[in-house]
């Protein structure tokens, strides 16, 4: 005989009670669906119903992403597992249930959850598993009160241990199988709708299908975003509404467009929509002459341009997310946004905040390659920029290399991981290997402007100023709103190439007032441009911010792999700007007391 559903006020934690029966669970399911806290659009209800009924039928072990995709999302047989639709919807459902039990379902008799690491649901009496850490406090307090007869000190000590265990269980990473990137709340999700065929004849149809395929190849190379796979795109009509994409798939962005062929001319229109409000965030038109190139080259070029515009760091999707980011959002994706915000400013204050955020992220999600790559760059900045150096552990350059190598091991196709490894190797004085890694990464994703700018910087500082300038020009052309850091390096390249006009223009566009080295580069540029008042002002600001640099200027420039002739020129112009920089001959003749050492920052 099935046990009767207890009254809500009678429900109490009882590990020995019988589990909820089928009728109890189905009644709870209806209670959840009827609540205003549960979304009435999308597939959440169908998802939860399917996994619940499968579990009640004794088939919990057969609940897999593939079966959910077929039964709930109506994918065809042969569904490819690279389509993240099930993982994304499962994450949304978990958050929906968590919110429901925190708000409307606090006193519901039964708790239904989808534990991470799988899709099979769990069913327990609500008070057995607290919905939040706050609900644990009365239980702990009650246990302490029971222990009071054995002594206040013992009770307090046991309470401290129990709290520590609870906190550690919450903060420490879960088992490896449940820390995959699919379980991380990663950044913006994008659906590519099939581009509409607006022309006549077989060429238009062929080009339209090919362009959509090229986009689905180019976009996933940007690891900061999640792109729904080919099966999802093929299942949508070309004119799908943004609200439908939001409701059924939960994607934040929709990329759509059309192709028109007329004679020898082909025109592609593309637009990115915010599915929250149907706002067009970006649109562009691309015109080509079919006679000037084959269709495959044209569609590849257009796809790369579209992907670069919308998906790159500092691109359209990132800008939209930054503008909507909650001030207190310290989630994993919040860390990546903060990282790019730091790179645009390069200040010690933001460096510390981002380092702490990323360290928490990799502790909780140790398989998240992008976070490891970003942390590698942050560790390196402790050394080369003297930002918040942590002296309690291994040297920053060692931590930077370790983090970069871990990122590459976790995700060999991750552009940010290779960028981090390239940069760490460069400052580890392994210049040839660093540039080799950079060349390979650029061949993999030539449209990632963060990589392109960093690689151009490394090439330039190693002495190839002309090629470095060309790479930086490409990065800035693809992403005019990119980091000021790359404008600053482009200014330095122009200075080295004796192009004073470009140097002045670029250093003013950099405008990194909180970054000490910006002022040093500005000083030597203004010296060459004959702007001596500006040069002395910038030199004074630099020396105020980095008083350790000038006494060790030769070592500093060597650490950055400047060639001897380039070092000599920089030191001469620093001296013209008013700072007492010693050249290499003078530096080698400086007397040092027995046992002393010259500080060699990087």
N, C-alpha and C positions, 0 to 999 in steps of 0.2 A: 504494500500500500504506500502511495506517495505521501511524503510528509507535507503538511499544510504550510502555506506561506505565512511566516510570523508577522505579527503587526509591526509597523516600522519602529514604534517606540520600545518594542520588546527585543529588538535585534541587539545582540551583544557579541563581542568577540568570543568565539567558541571553536577551538581547534578540533574538538572531538565531534562537532555537529556533522550531520550528513550533508554532503554538498547539495547545492540547489538542484531540483529536478527539472525535467524538460519544460513543464508548464510554467514553473517559476521563471526560467530563463526567457522563454518566449514572451511572458508578460512584461519582463524587464525590458526586452527589446522594444516592445510597443511603447512602453513608458518613455524610453529614450527618443524614439522617432517622433512622438507627439510633442516633445519639448521644443520651445522656441530657440533653445540653445543648440539644437541639432540642425544642420543646414538642410534646406528643402530642395536644393539643386545639387547637381553632381551625382557621383556614383557612390558616395559614402554609405548610404542606406543599403544599396544593393551589395556592396562589398561586405558590410557587416552581416547582412542577412545570409549571404552565401557561406561565409566561413563559419557562422554560428550553426547553420543547418548541417553543414558537413561534419562539424564536431559532434553535434547531437546524434548524428547517424553513425558515429563511431569511425569516421574517416579522417580524423584530425591529422594523422601522419601523412595523408595524401594531399593536404592543402599546400600547394606550391604556387610560385609566381606564375608558372606557365598555365596552370589550370584556372587561376583567377583571371588571367588575361583573356583566356578563351571564353569562360563562362560569364564573367562580369563585364569585361570591356569588349567582348564580341570580336576578338582578334581571330584571324583565320588560322587554320592549322599551319604549322611551320613558323609560327610567331618567333621572332628573334629576341634573344634575351638581352640584347643591348638597348632595347627600348625600356626606359625607366618608369613607364607609366604605373606599374604595380607598386614599385618601391615608393614613388612619390605619393601615390594615393594612400598607401599604408601609413606613411609618416603623417599625412594630413589627418587620417582617421584617428591615429593615436593621440594627436594633439586635440582633436575635437572631443574625444572621450575624456581626456584629462580635464579639459575646461568644463565639460558637462558635469563631472563629479565634483569639481571645485565650486560650481555655481548652483545649477538646478538640481543636481542629483546627490547632494551631500547626504541626505537622509534616505535615499533609495535602499531597499533591502538587499539588492544584488549588484555586484560590480562586474562589468564585462570589460576586459582589456585585450589588446593585441600585443603581447610581450615582444620586445625587440629580439631580432635574431630569427624570426619566422613569422608566419601569418596565422597560425592556429590560435584561437581565442582562449582566454581563461575565464572561468566563472566562479566567483567566491561570494560569500556573504560580505556585504560592504564593509563591516567593521573589522574583518580579518586582515585586510590590506588597506592601510590608511591612504587616502588620496593625496595627502601632502605631508611634509615633515612636521607641520604644526600639529597634526592629529596624533603624532607619537608622544607629545609632551604629557598629556594626562596619563597615558599608560606608564610612562617612566616614573611620573610622580607617584602613581598608585603603588608601583613596585617599591619605590623608596620608602613610602610610608609603611609598607609591610615589613621592611627590613629594619625600621627604627628600633625595635626591641633589641637588636644585636649591636646597637651603638650608632650614634650619629656619624662618627668618622668613617665607619665601614660603609654606611649607606651612601654617604657623599662620594667616597672613593669608587664604589661600584657604579654610581650614577655617572661619574666622569668617564669611566671606562665604557659604559653603554653608549653615552653620547659620542665618544670618540669613534667607537665602532660604527655607529650610524652615519657619522660624517664621512668616515673613510669609505664606507660602502657607497656613499653617494658621489664622492669626488674621484675615487680611483677608477682607472679605465676598466671597462667590462672585458670579458674574455675576447680574444682576438676575433673569433667568429662573428661577434656582434659589433665590431668597430670598423667595418668596411665603410667606404665612402657613401654607400647607399643609405647608411643609417645616420649620416651627418646632415644637419640642416644646411645644405650648401645653397649657394646663391641663386640668382634668377633662373627660372625655367622658361624655355623657349620652345614653341611649336612652329614648324615651317609648314605652311599650307601649300599645296601644289600650286605653282604659278599658273595663272589663267592663260589660255591660248586665245589671243585676241586677233590672230591673223588667219590667213587662208593657206591651204596647201600643206603637204606633209612636212616641209621644213620647219614651220612654226611649231607643229606638234612635237617634232623631234627635239627642237631646241628647248621647248618648255619643260619636257621631261628631263632632259639632260641638265638644265640649269638647277632644277630642284634637287637632283642627285648631287650635283657639285656643291650646293649649299650644305647638304647633309654630310658632306665630307669635310668641308672647310671649317664649319662652325664648331664641331666638337674638339678641334685642336686647341681651342681656348678653354683651359681647364677650370676657369672660375665660373663657368656657366654650365647648366644642364640642358641638353637638347634632346627632345623626344625623338625616337628613332624613325626609321623609314616606314615601318608598318603603321605607326600613328599617322604620319603625313599622308600615306596612301589612302588611309581610311576617311580622310576629310575631303569635302568638296572645295574647289578653289575659292569659292566665295563664302567660306565659313565665317560666321559672325564671331567677333571677339568674345562676346558674352557666353557663347556656346563653348568656346575653348576654355574659358575660365570655369564655367559650371561643370563641364564633363571631365576635363583633364586637370584643372587647377593650375594651368600654366600662367605665369605672370605676363608673358609677352607672346605676341603673334607676329610672325614675319610673313607677309603676303605680297602679291604683285601680279604683274601680267607681262606677256610678251606679244609684240605686234611685228609682223614681217610684211613689208611692202616693197616689192621689187628687190633691189639689192640692199635695202636699208632694214635694219632691225632695231627695235626700241624695246628696252626693258624698263619697267617701272617697279620700284620696290618700296615698301613702307613697313615700319615697325609700329605696332599698336600696343598700348597698355590695356590689357584685358580687364583691369579694374574699372576703367571709365570710358573705354573705347577711344581714348585720345590717340591721335597720330603723333608719335614722338619723333619720327624721322621719316623722310621720304626722299627719293632720288630717282633721276631718270638717266639711263645710259643709252647712248646711240652709237651704233657701229655700222660700218660698211662691210657687207658679207664678202665682197670682192677683195677686201684688204687682208683677210685672214680666214682660216677655216672656222667652222662653227664651234668645234671643240675648244679651240684656243679662246674664242670670244666668250663662250659661256664660263670657262674657267676663270678668265680675267674678271668678268662681272661678279661671279660668285665670291672671289677673293676680296674684291672691293667692298661688297656688301658685308661680308663677314668681318672685315677689318673695321668698318664703320660702326657696326652695332655691338660686336662682341669683345673687342679688345679692352685691355685695361684703360680706364679713363674714357671709354667709348659711351655710346648712347645708353646702353642698358645699365652700365655702372653709374652714370650720372643720374639716371632716374632712380636707382636704388639709394644712392647717397642722399638725394633730396627727400626721400621718404623714410630714411633710417631713424628709428627711435633713438633719442639721446642715450638711453641706458641699455641699449642692445649690445650685449657682450657675447653674443653667440659666435659660432665659428665663422659664419659669413661676415658678421660684423667685424671680426678681426681682419679679414682680407680687405674690406673697405677701408678700415683704419690704416692698414699698411700702405695702401695707395695714397691716402690722405697724408700720411707721414712723408712718403716719397716726394710728394708735391711741395712739402714745406721744409723738410730736413731740419727739424729742431730737436734738441735734447729732450724736451718735455714730452713731445709726442712719441719719441723713440722709446722712452721708458714705458709709457702706456701700452704701446703696441707689443713690446717684448713680453710684458706680463700677460697680455691677452693671448698671444700666440703660444706661450709656454703652457697656459691652462688648456688651450685647444689641443695641443699634441699630447698632453697628459691624458686627456679624456678620449681623444681619437688618434691613437698612435699610428694609424695607417693612412692618415690624411697627408698625402705627399705635398700638396700646395702649401699647407701651413708649415711643414718642415722647411721647404724652400725659402719661404718668406722669413722664417726664423733664422736661417743661415745668413741671410743678408743683414738682418738686424744685429746678429752677433758680430758680423764683420764690421759694422758701423761703430761698435764699441771701440774697436781698434783704430781704424783709419780716420774716424772723425772724433774720437775721444768722447763718445756719447755714453754716459752711465756705465763705465767699465766695471764689470763684476770681477773682483780680484779673488773671490773665494774659491773658484773652481779652476779648470784648465784655461789656458790662454784663449782669448776670443777667436783667433784665427783657427785654432784646433776645433773649437766648438762649431765654428762656421763650416769647416770642411766636413765634419762628421754629420751635421744636419743636412748639408747638401747631398752627400753621398747616400744618406738614408732616403732622401726624397727621390733620388734617381732609382734606387733599388725598389722602392715601393711602386713607382710609376715611371717606367723608362721612356714613356712618350710625353711626359709632363714638361712643357716648355719652361715653366718657372723653375723647375728643378735643375734643368741644364743651365739656365741663366745663373742660378745661385752657385752651381759647381764651377762654372767658368770664372765667375768673379772671385770666389774663394781661392781658386788655383792661381789666379793672376796675382793676388796679394800674398800668396805663399811663394812667390817668385818662380812659379812654374808657368812662364809666359807662353811658351810654345804649346804646351798641353791645354792651357786655358783657351787660346785662340782656336785650337782644333775642336774643342768641345763647342765653342761658340759657332764655328762654321757648320758643324753637324746640326746643332739646334736650329740655326737659321734656315738650313735646307729643309728641315721638317716643318717649320711654320714661319715662312717669310713674312707673314702679315702681322705678327705679334710685335707691336711697336715698342713695348717695354723691353723685350729681348733685343730688338733691332737697335734701340738707343743705347742700351748697355754694351752691346757688342761693338757698336761704333765708338763708344768711349774707350773701351779697352784697346781697340785697334789704334786709335789716335794716340793714346798715351804711350803705346809701345813704339811710337815713332812714325807710323804710317798716317801722318796727319791728313793728307789729301783723301785717302780712302776712308778714314774715319769720318771726315767731314761729309763725304758723300752718303755714308750710311746714316749719319745723324740727320742729314737733309731728307732722306727717305722717311725716316721715322717721324720727323716733324711735319712732313707733307701729308702723311697718312693720318696723323693725329696732332693737329695744330694745338689742341688743348692739353697736350701731354705735359709731363713733369718739367718744371723749370730747370731741373738738374741737367737735362739734355740741352736746353738752350745755353746753359752755362758752359758745358763742354764744347758745344758748337762755337761759342764765342772764343774759347781757348784755342780751338783748332784754327779759327780765322786769324787770331793773334800770331800763332806759329807760322801761318802761311802768309804773313805780312799783309793781310786784308783788314786794315784798321776800320774801315767803314762797316763791314759786316760784323766785326768783333764788337763794336760799340752798340750796334742794333741788337745783337743777340744777348749781350750781357744785360741790357736794359729789359729785355723780355724775360730773362731768368728771374730777376728780382727776388732772390732768396735771402731776405734780410736776416733771418734767424740762423742761417748756415754760414759758419765762419769762412770756409774756403771760397764762398762766393765773393766776399770782400777782397780776398787776395787776388783772385783772377781779375776782378774789376780794377784793382789798383794797377796791375801791369798793363792792362788794356788802355786805361786812361793815360798812362805814361807815354805809350806809343802814339796815342792820338793827340798828344800835346795838351791834354786837359789836366794840368798839374794840380790844381786845387781839388778836383774830384779824386785824383789819384791819392793825394795825401790824406784826404778824408777817409777813403776806403781802407787805406793802409792802417790808419789809426784804429778804425773799427775792428779790423782783422786782429791786430795785436792785442786789443782789449779782450777779444773773445777767445783767442788762442795764444796766450803769452808763451807757451812752451814750444811753439812752432819755429820761430825765427832762430833761437839758439841751436836748433837741431835741423835747420832747413835742408842741409845736404842729405841727411839720413831720411828725412820726410820725402824728398823728391826721389831718392833711390828706391824707397819702399813702393812708390807708385810707378816704378819702371820707366821714368823719364831717361832719355839718352843723355850722355854727358854734355853735348852741345846745347840741348834744350834746357838742361839744368842750369848751365852757365848763363844762358840768356834770361831765364826767369829770375835768377838771383841778382843779376845786374839791374834789372828793372825794378825789383823789390827795393833795392838800395836807392834807386832814383826816386822812389815814392816816399823815402824817408825812414826806412827801417834798416837797422844795422845788421844786415844779413852777411855772413862770412861766405866767401867762395870756397871751392873745394881745397885749394892749396892752403888758404888760411885755416880752414877747419882742421886739416890734417896736422897743422903746426900748433894747434891750441894745446897748451899745457894742461895735463890732467893729473891730479894727485894720485898717489899710489893706491890702487884698489878701487878707484872710482870708475864709473861707467857712464857712457853717454846714453841717454834715453833714446831708443829707436822706435818711435810710434809708427804706425802704418796708416 
